[in-house]
Amino acid sequence: MLRVLMFLVPLALSVYAFIDCISTKDDDIRHMPKPLWAILVLLFPLVGSVSWLIAGKKRRPAGGAGPTRGRGGGRQQWVAPDDNPDFLKSLGEDKPDEDRGKDPKDG
């Protein structure tokens, strides 16, 4: 079992690093061009994969992904609908003015 893990773990790491490398945008790659990173990961699976994961890609802080309302810094975050004032305002815009304030039981 240990022999199999010693083979599968580096293989899985290399496959992950290679796919991550080729699917990363060119703007997010650091230190070397993308083709050179891919060759490094393929020729030196363990060292290349670990190098890619540590130094090859610009990493974003946790929780910093996704579109948001503008809260400075250019970073956006997802906002729950009940916390979004724009969404809450839009709920009232669907109804015509004359229907507001009427009791639904009156018909």
Secondary structure as UniProt FT lines:
FT   HELIX           2..23
FT   HELIX           26..28
FT   HELIX           34..43
FT   HELIX           45..51
FT   HELIX           52..56
FT   TURN            62..63
FT   TURN            73..74
FT   HELIX           81..83
FT   HELIX           85..93
FT   HELIX           97..99
FT   TURN            100..101
FT   TURN            104..106
//
